[in-house]
Amino acid sequence: MNRTPVTVIGLGSMGRALAEAFVAAGHPTTVWNRTPGKVPPGAVAAGSAAEAVAASPLIVACLSHYDATTEALADADLSGRSVVTLNSGTPSGARRMGEWAVGRKARFLDGAIKNVPAAVGAADTQLYYSGDESVYAEHEATLRVLGGDTSLLGTDVDLAKLYEYAVGGTLLPALLGFFQGAALVTGRGRTAASLVPHTAKWLDMIASVLPTLADEIDRGEYTDPQSSVGVFHDAVPYDHEVTAEAGLDVSWHQPMHDLLRRAVEEGRRDQSIAALVELLREPA
Ligand SMILES: NC(=O)c1ccc[n+]([C@@H]2O[C@H](COP(=O)([O-])OP(=O)(O)OC[C@H]3O[C@@H](n4cnc5c(N)ncnc54)[C@H](OP(=O)(O)O)[C@@H]3O)[C@@H](O)[C@H]2O)c1
């Protein structure tokens, strides 16, 4: 079977993994990187970004950011090409990138890869895209080479970055919670590793309640809670007691406690904890 030729622009940690996956799946793969010398076996190195773009109908760019991408592709003829970007960035950056690419007569799809380079090509590796649905329809099988959990979020070009940010918002608070727990148990002479199975199960539990909380938010209806604002609010003194006893810096708690207090002051004590989204929508 003839596989679609693909060009990969950018051979950093992630770009190289993408190129290797395309080569492994049998796609004729042309690559270009600003700094020469990083060509994966089986790929063809182009002498310039313009030459690399000319080699394939599908261009996958994975540079540090959108500005690097427009800079690298400045001299390339993009007309008729399908350009896919897989760098980090913001929704407005994706919109600007889309306008830039379409202004050069390319069809444009932005994407987000939600895993590390070593996971590229795995069946459950998640990538989501947004933008020109004709690019997605035409190249879905090729893009699926990068990860089996591949989807199109919609035709608004900035949706992939919007979801990337929306999903990523959980990361730092969750990790800080884990680090605080690690400080607590290591302060008692136990290992952080001893915490992992219990925290992992706790994270599974959190994932299991998200559909219920999301349903409450989507309906704007918080009156039949499984966990109320009051339950969280009344646990604040325990937070203070346990962390003070252990001598931990828990200054990161203050904004969360302020939010709970504000919710109670607004008469939301008996509402679902999901009602906090209403406070986030209306900053104090
Ligand atoms: N690594 C991960 O775990 C991971 C996971 C998900 C998403 N991502 C995202 O994927 C993107 C690439 O990540 P990475 O880990 O591959 O980064 P990286 O290893 O630092 O590589 C950066 C790439 O961008 C190129 N580049 C930077 N500025 C450039 C410019 N002005 N002109 C031309 N090329 C330029 C670099 O070229 P040179 O080699 O010439 O410097 C290199 O190919 C980032 O947006 C990152 O956030 C990464």
The ligand as an SDF file (V2000), in Angstrom:
LIG
                    3D

 48 52  0  0  0  0  0  0  0  0999 V2000
    9.1450   16.9250   24.5470 N   0  0  0  0  0  0  0  0  0  0  0  0
    7.9300   16.7150   25.0730 C   0  0  0  0  0  0  0  0  0  0  0  0
    7.7430   15.9550   26.0350 O   0  0  0  0  0  0  0  0  0  0  0  0
    6.7270   17.4020   24.4620 C   0  0  0  0  0  0  0  0  0  0  0  0
    5.4410   16.8890   24.7310 C   0  0  0  0  0  0  0  0  0  0  0  0
    4.3240   17.5070   24.1480 C   0  0  0  0  0  0  0  0  0  0  0  0
    4.4960   18.6450   23.3830 C   0  0  0  0  0  0  0  0  0  0  0  0
    5.7570   19.1380   23.1610 N   0  0  0  0  0  0  0  0  0  0  0  0
    5.8870   20.3690   22.3720 C   0  0  0  0  0  0  0  0  0  0  0  0
    6.5140   20.0800   21.1370 O   0  0  0  0  0  0  0  0  0  0  0  0
    7.2960   21.2180   20.7300 C   0  0  0  0  0  0  0  0  0  0  0  0
    8.7250   20.7460   20.4620 C   0  0  0  0  0  0  0  0  0  0  0  0
    9.2080   20.1710   21.6530 O   0  0  0  0  0  0  0  0  0  0  0  0
   10.5960   19.4160   21.7510 P   0  0  0  0  0  0  0  0  0  0  0  0
   10.5920   18.6790   23.0390 O   0  0  0  0  0  0  0  0  0  0  0  0
   10.8870   18.7030   20.4880 O   0  0  0  0  0  0  0  0  0  0  0  0
   11.5780   20.6770   21.8840 O   0  0  0  0  0  0  0  0  0  0  0  0
   13.1400   20.7430   21.6070 P   0  0  0  0  0  0  0  0  0  0  0  0
   13.7750   19.3960   21.7960 O   0  0  0  0  0  0  0  0  0  0  0  0
   13.6420   21.8760   22.4140 O   0  0  0  0  0  0  0  0  0  0  0  0
   13.2330   21.1040   20.0490 O   0  0  0  0  0  0  0  0  0  0  0  0
   12.8450   22.3700   19.5850 C   0  0  0  0  0  0  0  0  0  0  0  0
   12.8470   22.3360   18.0840 C   0  0  0  0  0  0  0  0  0  0  0  0
   12.4570   23.6330   17.5980 O   0  0  0  0  0  0  0  0  0  0  0  0
   13.4580   24.0980   16.7030 C   0  0  0  0  0  0  0  0  0  0  0  0
   13.4560   25.5620   16.6970 N   0  0  0  0  0  0  0  0  0  0  0  0
   13.3150   26.3850   17.7700 C   0  0  0  0  0  0  0  0  0  0  0  0
   13.3230   27.6780   17.3650 N   0  0  0  0  0  0  0  0  0  0  0  0
   13.4790   27.6580   16.0060 C   0  0  0  0  0  0  0  0  0  0  0  0
   13.5330   28.6630   15.0130 C   0  0  0  0  0  0  0  0  0  0  0  0
   13.4460   29.9710   15.3350 N   0  0  0  0  0  0  0  0  0  0  0  0
   13.6780   28.2810   13.7220 N   0  0  0  0  0  0  0  0  0  0  0  0
   13.7590   26.9710   13.3920 C   0  0  0  0  0  0  0  0  0  0  0  0
   13.7190   25.9660   14.3000 N   0  0  0  0  0  0  0  0  0  0  0  0
   13.5560   26.3110   15.5920 C   0  0  0  0  0  0  0  0  0  0  0  0
   14.7340   23.4840   17.2000 C   0  0  0  0  0  0  0  0  0  0  0  0
   15.7240   23.5130   16.1990 O   0  0  0  0  0  0  0  0  0  0  0  0
   17.2880   23.4110   16.5840 P   0  0  0  0  0  0  0  0  0  0  0  0
   17.5570   21.9300   16.7820 O   0  0  0  0  0  0  0  0  0  0  0  0
   17.9760   23.9860   15.4260 O   0  0  0  0  0  0  0  0  0  0  0  0
   17.4770   24.1980   17.8560 O   0  0  0  0  0  0  0  0  0  0  0  0
   14.2360   22.0610   17.4860 C   0  0  0  0  0  0  0  0  0  0  0  0
   14.0650   21.3260   16.3110 O   0  0  0  0  0  0  0  0  0  0  0  0
    7.2080   22.2490   21.8470 C   0  0  0  0  0  0  0  0  0  0  0  0
    6.2310   23.2100   21.5700 O   0  0  0  0  0  0  0  0  0  0  0  0
    6.8010   21.4000   23.0420 C   0  0  0  0  0  0  0  0  0  0  0  0
    6.1250   22.1500   24.0270 O   0  0  0  0  0  0  0  0  0  0  0  0
    6.8660   18.5280   23.6680 C   0  0  0  0  0  0  0  0  0  0  0  0
  1  2  1  0
  2  3  2  0
  2  4  1  0
  4  5  1  0
  4 48  2  0
  5  6  2  0
  6  7  1  0
  7  8  2  0
  8  9  1  0
  8 48  1  0
  9 10  1  0
  9 46  1  0
 10 11  1  0
 11 12  1  0
 11 44  1  0
 12 13  1  0
 13 14  1  0
 14 15  2  0
 14 16  1  0
 14 17  1  0
 17 18  1  0
 18 19  2  0
 18 20  1  0
 18 21  1  0
 21 22  1  0
 22 23  1  0
 23 24  1  0
 23 42  1  0
 24 25  1  0
 25 26  1  0
 25 36  1  0
 26 27  1  0
 26 35  1  0
 27 28  2  0
 28 29  1  0
 29 30  1  0
 29 35  2  0
 30 31  1  0
 30 32  2  0
 32 33  1  0
 33 34  2  0
 34 35  1  0
 36 37  1  0
 36 42  1  0
 37 38  1  0
 38 39  2  0
 38 40  1  0
 38 41  1  0
 42 43  1  0
 44 45  1  0
 44 46  1  0
 46 47  1  0
M  CHG  2   8   1  16  -1
M  END
$$$$
